[in-house]
Amino acid sequence: MTRFLFFDVSIMLSQHFLFFFAMLGAFSGVGAASFLWWQAKGKPTQRWLSLLILAVGVRTGKSVAFYFWSDIPRVVLQVGLTACFMIGPCLFFLVRSSQSDSPGLGRADRWHIAGLLLLIVAVNVFLPYTGNAELWRHVITPGINYAWLGYLLLATIQVYLHRTRLAGTASGRLMLGALVSIWLIWAAYYTAGYTSYIVGALSFTFILASSVLVYLRLRSGQAPIEPYQDRRIPESEATVQLQALAELMAQERLHLDPGLTLPRLARRLGMPQTRLSQLLNDNNQTSFKQYLTQLRVVEAKRLLRQSPTKPLEAVAEEAGFQSMSTFHSAFKKWGGVTPAAFRAAGNDSGNRFQHS
């Protein structure tokens, strides 16, 4: 009798521990997502990261609830599966945001997101889980999982194609970490039939905890060789260094390389990347991405004047832009008009800055 009682208590405790560790990831994910969104301050990459963590957190929370209480309201399953559908797109746009030369979304990306939102609303309103349980189990849920896989593959291709640009940067490490993490979570859920349904939720808890530990370890490590200075670079020094930067870009035309990164440019100038970043932000009132974008728009204008019949796709590629959507949005922002309108006008009346 004592043996059976001990066995029952052990099972009960193991179930409690399983619930705690599985649900820990869901609660922590929602908390981390809220904190990242609050700290984003308009940064698209951090916003997409927070949405990604939120989607995974809600999806794993649904998994835990269904594992321990299979008779939960069907609306909980519907919300969890909808969040699961958003994991892939959030990862994809997280990667896309790190590759854009302009802060906003391109026209194609906006249409893409609008289509996804329209699909989500239509399915949730016209095909709710309650009343369509079999359809959700056999059609919609498998479709969600394979859509997740599709976006995973797209994100992987994006990271691979732009590996040179992301190499050695903080955003590059973020992209790789997020990509590997989502692959592991997808694999855990996909193979749950051979292991246990709760493995997916536990994998998220493990990955989230590991990410926090890595972050704390990096924060407690040694500071960079030259941290970002608290004082402004003297104007005399800044003028000389900005002139050296302008001459380097004019002579070697490094901005035409789509894979140019801040560390690479700093090495070519022979200065720490933190100083180059400060030089651009404090003394030139522009970020690194904005600086490159302005130079690329100037180059695009030169090509449009020199070769009026050249296709816009060729102009964008030769000027260093990685996509037509980025080219159009950047040109309109910094040039005042669209590339087609600029070419049609045959003048530079829309120019909003001077290249020096």
Secondary structure as GFF3:
##gff-version 3
##sequence-region A 1 356
A	DSSP	alpha_helix	2	40	.	.	.	ID=ss1
A	DSSP	alpha_helix	44	68	.	.	.	ID=ss2
A	DSSP	alpha_helix	74	99	.	.	.	ID=ss3
A	DSSP	alpha_helix	107	126	.	.	.	ID=ss4
A	DSSP	alpha_helix	133	135	.	.	.	ID=ss5
A	DSSP	pi_helix	136	140	.	.	.	ID=ss6
A	DSSP	alpha_helix	141	161	.	.	.	ID=ss7
A	DSSP	alpha_helix	163	166	.	.	.	ID=ss8
A	DSSP	alpha_helix	170	190	.	.	.	ID=ss9
A	DSSP	alpha_helix	199	219	.	.	.	ID=ss10
A	DSSP	alpha_helix	235	252	.	.	.	ID=ss11
A	DSSP	three_ten_helix	254	256	.	.	.	ID=ss12
A	DSSP	alpha_helix	262	269	.	.	.	ID=ss13
A	DSSP	alpha_helix	273	278	.	.	.	ID=ss14
A	DSSP	pi_helix	279	283	.	.	.	ID=ss15
A	DSSP	alpha_helix	288	306	.	.	.	ID=ss16
A	DSSP	alpha_helix	312	318	.	.	.	ID=ss17
A	DSSP	alpha_helix	324	335	.	.	.	ID=ss18
A	DSSP	alpha_helix	339	345	.	.	.	ID=ss19
###
